[in-house]
Amino acid sequence: MSVRLGTVPEITRPGVGLVLVSTWHVGTPERQRATVDAITRAWRSREWPDIGLLSYSVLTGDDGGTLRHYSQWRDQAAYDAFARTFRDERNAEIDAAVPGIERVGLHPYELYRSRTPAEGETRVPGCVVLVDVEFEGPDTERRKSWVDTVFEALDGDPDTHPGGISAHFHLGADGTRVLNYAEWESAQAHIDALDAPGDGVGSATELWKRVRSYPGLKRSTVTRYTPAISLSAG
């Protein structure tokens, strides 16, 4: 089975039971580009591993030194089969092209809720904002309740920035993490939204205040990325 090359994944595609997110530190913008090129070659020169891998996408960090990886799987068994059979040869080829890549963490998630684009939306995301949220201690219901509160705040926001396209909230398997994969028209649109009145993205409403001061909320980090490649079965 051949490999299809795109830019962004279909986050809400059917059949996804597991999402894996990881970070690679590569150091410079030049090495970012070289690593993306090496990943593309390593994957497109081989048949798609038809074992339950649905998509594999790479984002380049606006910090100029990181890559974020977002892959969709049928289930954990599909990833385990890939790791046993297909992963090492691809990584070896990539490492030969760009020595010294530092691979940091591999976190499993499950998609919980999405705010999808309006009907007729044709914009292609030029920026992906990843919001990593951590709570004190595992509590699935608390995390779901927090995400639900975010949706209430979005629905009640009197001045939503037009540069936002979609938002997809994932629950971490460790019971403490939430990841929001948010698609924006551009990095500048997200910067403008942060600079608008209020604390972060969102107006100064009571619901947004509740989101930011939610009981058990430990920390959140916001990082911007540019979509680089999204690979799937051709």
C-alpha positions in Angstrom: 0.0 0.0 0.0 1.4 3.4 -1.0 1.8 6.5 1.1 -0.2 9.6 0.7 1.4 12.9 1.5 -0.6 15.8 2.9 -0.2 18.6 5.4 -2.7 18.2 8.3 -4.4 15.1 9.7 -8.1 14.5 9.8 -8.4 14.7 13.6 -12.0 13.4 13.8 -11.5 10.5 11.3 -13.4 7.3 12.3 -11.7 4.3 13.7 -9.1 6.1 15.9 -8.7 4.4 19.3 -5.3 5.7 20.2 -3.4 9.0 19.6 0.3 9.2 20.3 2.1 12.5 20.7 5.8 12.9 21.1 8.5 15.6 20.8 11.9 15.6 19.0 14.5 18.2 19.8 16.7 18.8 16.7 18.2 22.2 17.6 17.9 24.6 14.6 15.5 25.6 11.9 17.9 24.0 9.3 17.8 20.7 11.2 14.0 20.9 11.5 13.8 21.1 7.7 16.3 18.3 7.2 14.5 16.1 9.7 11.2 16.6 8.0 12.8 15.8 4.7 14.4 12.6 6.1 11.1 11.5 7.6 9.3 12.0 4.3 12.0 10.0 2.4 12.0 7.2 5.0 8.3 6.8 4.9 7.5 7.4 1.2 10.2 4.9 0.1 8.4 2.1 1.9 4.9 0.6 1.7 2.5 1.9 4.3 2.5 -0.4 7.3 -1.1 -1.6 7.1 -1.4 -2.8 10.8 -3.8 -0.2 12.1 -1.8 3.0 11.7 -4.2 5.5 10.3 -2.0 8.6 10.0 1.3 10.1 11.0 1.8 13.9 11.1 4.8 16.1 11.9 4.6 19.8 13.1 7.6 22.1 13.2 7.9 24.2 16.4 7.9 28.0 16.1 10.9 27.9 18.5 13.0 26.7 15.6 14.3 23.6 17.4 11.5 21.1 18.0 9.2 18.8 16.1 5.9 17.5 17.4 4.6 14.1 16.2 0.9 13.3 16.1 -0.1 9.8 15.1 -3.5 8.0 14.9 -3.9 4.3 15.6 -6.7 1.8 15.7 -5.5 0.7 19.1 -2.5 0.0 21.3 -1.9 -3.4 19.7 -1.4 -1.7 16.3 1.3 0.6 17.7 3.0 -2.3 19.5 3.1 -4.2 16.2 4.6 -1.2 14.4 7.2 -0.8 17.1 8.3 -4.4 16.8 8.4 -4.5 13.0 8.7 -1.2 11.3 9.9 1.6 13.6 13.6 0.9 14.0 14.6 0.9 10.3 12.8 4.2 9.7 14.4 5.8 12.7 17.8 4.5 11.7 17.5 6.1 8.3 16.3 9.4 9.8 19.2 9.4 12.4 21.7 8.7 9.6 20.5 11.8 7.8 20.2 14.0 10.9 22.4 12.7 13.7 21.8 13.7 17.3 18.0 13.9 17.4 16.7 13.9 21.0 13.4 12.0 21.4 11.5 13.2 24.4 8.4 11.3 25.7 5.6 9.5 24.0 2.2 10.2 25.5 -1.0 8.3 24.6 -4.3 10.1 24.3 -7.9 9.5 23.3 -10.0 12.2 21.5 -12.8 13.4 23.8 -14.5 16.4 22.2 -14.0 18.5 19.1 -15.1 22.0 18.0 -15.1 21.5 14.3 -15.0 24.1 11.5 -18.2 25.8 10.4 -20.0 24.3 7.4 -18.4 25.6 4.2 -15.1 26.4 5.9 -12.3 26.2 3.3 -9.3 27.6 5.1 -6.3 25.3 5.5 -4.7 25.6 8.9 -1.4 27.6 8.8 -0.7 27.1 12.5 -1.4 24.4 15.1 -1.5 25.5 18.7 -1.0 22.7 21.2 -2.2 23.4 24.7 -0.8 20.9 27.2 -2.8 20.8 30.4 -1.9 18.9 33.6 -4.1 18.2 36.6 -3.1 17.2 40.1 -3.7 13.4 40.3 -5.7 11.2 37.9 -9.4 12.0 37.6 -11.1 11.3 34.3 -14.4 12.9 35.3 -12.7 16.1 36.4 -10.9 16.4 33.1 -14.0 15.8 31.1 -15.8 18.4 33.2 -13.0 20.9 32.6 -13.2 20.4 28.8 -17.0 20.7 29.0 -16.5 24.0 30.8 -14.2 25.2 28.0 -16.9 24.5 25.5 -19.4 26.4 27.5 -17.0 29.3 27.6 -16.4 29.2 23.9 -20.2 29.0 23.2 -20.8 32.0 25.4 -17.8 34.1 24.3 -19.1 37.4 22.9 -15.9 38.1 20.9 -14.4 34.8 19.5 -11.4 35.6 17.4 -12.1 34.8 13.7 -8.7 33.3 13.2 -9.5 30.1 15.1 -10.6 27.2 12.9 -11.1 24.2 15.2 -10.2 22.7 18.6 -9.8 19.1 19.5 -9.5 18.0 23.2 -7.7 14.7 24.0 -7.6 13.0 27.4 -4.3 11.4 28.4 -4.1 7.8 29.4 -2.3 8.7 32.6 -5.4 10.3 34.0 -3.9 13.7 34.5 -3.3 15.2 31.0 -5.4 17.1 28.5 -4.2 18.1 25.1 -6.0 20.6 22.9 -4.9 20.4 19.3 -6.2 23.8 18.0 -6.0 24.8 14.3 -5.6 28.4 13.4 -5.5 30.4 10.2 -2.0 31.6 11.0 0.4 32.1 13.8 -0.3 35.9 13.7 -4.0 35.2 14.2 -3.2 33.3 17.4 -0.8 36.1 18.6 -3.5 38.7 17.9 -6.0 36.6 19.9 -3.6 36.5 22.9 -3.1 40.2 22.6 -6.8 41.0 22.7 -8.5 42.0 26.0 -8.7 39.1 28.5 -6.4 36.6 29.9 -5.2 34.4 27.0 -7.5 33.3 24.2 -11.0 34.1 25.4 -12.9 37.1 26.6 -13.0 38.3 30.2 -16.1 36.3 31.1 -17.0 34.4 34.2 -16.9 31.1 32.4 -13.3 31.7 31.1 -12.3 32.7 34.6 -13.7 29.4 35.8 -11.7 27.5 33.1 -8.5 29.1 34.2 -9.0 28.6 38.0 -10.6 25.1 37.8 -10.0 23.0 40.9 -7.0 20.7 40.5 -5.6 22.5 37.5 -1.8 22.3 37.9 -0.3 23.9 34.8 -0.8 24.6 31.1 1.6 25.4 28.4 0.9 26.8 25.0 3.2 26.2 22.0 2.8 27.1 18.3 3.7 24.9 15.4 3.5 25.0 11.6 2.1 21.9 9.9 4.8 20.1 7.9 3.6 16.7 6.7 0.8 14.3 7.3 1.2 10.8 6.0 -1.5 8.2 5.5 -2.3 5.2 3.3 -2.5 6.0 -0.4 
